[in-house]
């Protein structure tokens, strides 16, 4: 079984980025971090590679 996750939750993304869930919702609305919706419950889900790329950009002081 592949241990790499296909998607992460808003809670996990918020923890990785050290921001609140509300901040992620605002970034979604502004298009800063694109989300998808879970097909069963319509919750926001995130691509782990996109979250990691944003985390690196934040740490390097880059902004979009």
N, C-alpha and C positions, 0 to 999 in steps of 0.2 A: 504494500500500500504506500502510495506517495504521501509523504508528510507535509509537502508544500501545500499551503492553502490556496484554493482557487479564488476566494474572496475573504475579506475581513469585515467585521461589524463596525458600526459607528463607535461603539465603546472601545474596541481595540485600536481603531485608527486614532481616536482622541488620545489614548494613552501613548501610542507611538510618537505622536506629534506634540505631546504635552500641551494640548489645547482642550477646551471644553467641547462637548457635543454640539452646543449652540453655535460655536465658532465654525465647526465643520458644516453645519446647516447653512450658515451665511456664506461660507466659501462655495458651497454647492450652488446656491442661488446666484452668486457672482461669477460662477464658472471657473473658479480658481482650482478646484479639485472636483473632477467629474465623478459622479456616482452612477451606479446602476440600482435598480430596484429588484429585490428578491421576488421571484414570481409567485410565491405562495402567500407572503404576508405583506408585501409592498414596502418593507423596511429598506433603508439605504444600505448598500453594500459597496465595498471599495476594493479596487484592484491593489493587492499588496505591493506590486512594483511601482505603481503611481504614488502610493503613500510613502514608500521608501525614497523615491526620487524627490518628493517635496520635502521630506525630512532632511535630506542631504542639502538641498537648496537653502533651507532655513538655517542649518548649521554653518553653511558657507557664507551666509549673509546676502544671498541673492533673493530678489523678489521679482514677481511678474507684474 
